[in-house]
Amino acid sequence: MQKKNPKTHLKPKFLKALYRLENIRMKNSKKGGVVTDIQINTIIRGYIFKDIIDTERQNEKLWRRLDWYEKKIDQYQSSSLTIREGYKATIEELHSKFFNAVRSYNSLYYFAKIAKDMGVKMRSYNDELPENEPEFDPVFTQVVKEDGSVINKTKNYKKKRKK
């Protein structure tokens, strides 16, 4: 918004038009002529066209800014979809790990139950397990079959001594 001149309370663009008219009057009065309506209309039309052109330029800038905002919104939407897909994959992976852990626990539980039924006292063998011996570093792997059963495998490797 343009500021108003405190003396005349007119916007600067209208003041320019008045000064221009005043200059034309001064020139014409020196020559002995009067400002004609055609000259006044020409000046006014010039300022109106200038305002229209300025408004069109501002509209073009606003449309360009709007297009830029729309592009940014599209970028953010596509990146949020990508992030969402990544989280879906992570959640599915976590579910599969959880189910594998439950299957492993169930297999260990049933193995202990069978051993107990056979009369094996599991607690007496805790000290003999490879993971309790200082020389071995056991690696446990579990394979889940299609029917849901779990195969437990153990490999013992000697620990590397620190020098």
C-alpha positions as CSV (number, residue, x, y, z in Angstrom):
1,M,0.0,0.0,0.0
2,Q,1.3,3.4,-0.9
3,K,1.8,6.1,1.7
4,K,-0.3,9.2,1.6
5,N,1.2,12.7,1.6
6,P,0.2,14.3,5.0
7,K,-0.3,17.7,3.3
8,T,-2.6,16.7,0.5
9,H,-3.8,13.2,1.7
10,L,-3.3,11.9,-1.8
11,K,-1.3,8.8,-2.8
12,P,2.1,9.6,-4.4
13,K,1.0,8.3,-7.8
14,F,-1.9,10.8,-7.9
15,L,0.5,13.5,-6.7
16,K,2.7,12.8,-9.7
17,A,-0.2,13.2,-12.0
18,L,-1.2,16.5,-10.4
19,Y,2.5,17.7,-10.6
20,R,2.6,16.7,-14.2
21,L,-0.7,18.5,-14.9
22,E,0.6,21.6,-13.1
23,N,3.8,21.5,-15.2
24,I,1.7,21.3,-18.4
25,R,-0.4,24.2,-17.2
26,M,2.7,26.3,-16.4
27,K,4.2,25.6,-19.8
28,N,0.9,26.3,-21.6
29,S,0.2,29.5,-19.5
30,K,3.6,30.8,-20.6
31,K,2.7,30.1,-24.1
32,G,-0.7,31.6,-23.5
33,G,-2.6,28.3,-23.9
34,V,-4.8,26.3,-21.6
35,V,-4.5,22.6,-20.7
36,T,-6.9,20.7,-22.9
37,D,-9.1,17.8,-21.9
38,I,-7.2,15.5,-24.3
39,Q,-3.9,16.2,-22.5
40,I,-5.5,15.6,-19.1
41,N,-7.1,12.3,-20.4
42,T,-3.8,11.2,-21.9
43,I,-2.0,11.7,-18.6
44,I,-4.7,10.0,-16.6
45,R,-4.8,7.0,-19.0
46,G,-1.0,6.8,-18.8
47,Y,-1.1,6.4,-15.0
48,I,-4.0,4.0,-15.2
49,F,-2.2,1.8,-17.7
50,K,0.9,2.0,-15.5
51,D,-1.2,0.8,-12.6
52,I,-2.6,-2.0,-14.7
53,I,0.9,-3.1,-15.8
54,D,2.1,-3.0,-12.2
55,T,-0.8,-5.1,-11.1
56,E,-0.2,-7.6,-13.8
57,R,3.5,-7.9,-12.8
58,Q,2.5,-8.4,-9.2
59,N,0.0,-11.1,-10.3
60,E,2.8,-12.8,-12.3
61,K,5.0,-12.8,-9.3
62,L,2.3,-14.2,-7.1
63,W,1.5,-17.0,-9.6
64,R,5.2,-17.9,-9.8
65,R,5.3,-18.0,-6.0
66,L,2.1,-20.1,-5.9
67,D,3.7,-22.5,-8.4
68,W,6.8,-22.7,-6.2
69,Y,4.7,-23.5,-3.1
70,E,2.8,-26.2,-5.0
71,K,6.1,-27.8,-6.1
72,K,7.4,-27.8,-2.5
73,I,4.2,-29.3,-1.3
74,D,4.5,-32.1,-3.9
75,Q,8.1,-32.7,-2.8
76,Y,7.1,-32.9,0.8
77,Q,4.2,-35.3,0.0
78,S,6.5,-37.6,-2.0
79,S,9.1,-37.6,0.7
80,S,6.5,-38.3,3.4
81,L,5.3,-41.3,1.3
82,T,8.8,-42.6,0.9
83,I,9.3,-42.3,4.7
84,R,6.0,-44.1,5.3
85,E,7.0,-46.9,3.0
86,G,10.4,-47.2,4.9
87,Y,8.5,-47.4,8.2
88,K,6.2,-50.1,6.8
89,A,9.2,-52.2,5.8
90,T,10.8,-51.7,9.2
91,I,7.6,-52.6,11.0
92,E,7.2,-55.8,8.9
93,E,10.8,-56.7,9.7
94,L,10.3,-56.2,13.4
95,H,7.1,-58.3,13.3
96,S,9.0,-61.2,11.7
97,K,11.8,-60.9,14.3
98,F,9.2,-60.9,17.1
99,F,7.5,-64.0,15.7
100,N,10.9,-65.7,15.3
101,A,11.7,-64.9,18.9
102,V,8.4,-66.3,20.1
103,R,8.9,-69.5,18.0
104,S,12.4,-69.9,19.5
105,Y,11.1,-69.4,23.0
106,N,8.4,-72.0,22.4
107,S,10.8,-74.5,21.0
108,L,13.1,-74.1,24.0
109,Y,10.2,-74.4,26.3
110,Y,9.0,-77.7,24.7
111,F,12.6,-79.0,24.6
112,A,12.9,-78.3,28.4
113,K,9.5,-79.9,29.0
114,I,10.5,-83.1,27.1
115,A,13.8,-83.2,29.0
116,K,12.0,-82.9,32.3
117,D,9.6,-85.7,31.3
118,M,12.6,-87.9,30.5
119,G,14.0,-87.2,33.9
120,V,16.9,-84.9,32.9
121,K,17.7,-82.2,35.5
122,M,18.5,-79.2,33.4
123,R,19.9,-77.0,36.2
124,S,22.6,-79.5,37.0
125,Y,24.0,-79.1,33.5
126,N,24.1,-75.3,33.5
127,D,27.8,-75.1,34.4
128,E,28.7,-77.5,31.6
129,L,27.1,-75.4,28.9
130,P,29.6,-74.1,26.3
131,E,28.6,-70.4,27.0
132,N,29.6,-70.8,30.6
133,E,33.1,-72.0,29.7
134,P,35.7,-69.3,29.3
135,E,37.4,-70.8,26.3
136,F,34.5,-71.0,23.9
137,D,32.4,-68.4,22.1
138,P,29.2,-70.1,21.1
139,V,27.2,-68.9,18.1
140,F,23.5,-69.7,18.0
141,T,21.5,-69.8,14.8
142,Q,17.8,-70.7,14.3
143,V,16.1,-71.6,11.1
144,V,12.3,-71.4,10.9
145,K,10.7,-73.9,8.5
146,E,7.6,-73.3,6.5
147,D,5.4,-75.3,8.9
148,G,6.5,-73.1,11.8
149,S,9.0,-75.5,13.4
150,V,12.4,-74.1,14.4
151,I,15.8,-75.8,14.0
152,N,18.4,-74.6,16.5
153,K,22.1,-74.8,15.6
154,T,25.1,-74.1,17.7
155,K,28.7,-73.5,16.5
156,N,31.5,-73.2,19.1
157,Y,34.5,-71.0,18.3
158,K,37.4,-70.4,20.5
159,K,37.6,-66.9,21.9
160,K,40.4,-64.8,20.7
161,R,42.8,-63.9,23.5
162,K,43.7,-60.3,24.0
163,K,47.4,-59.6,24.0
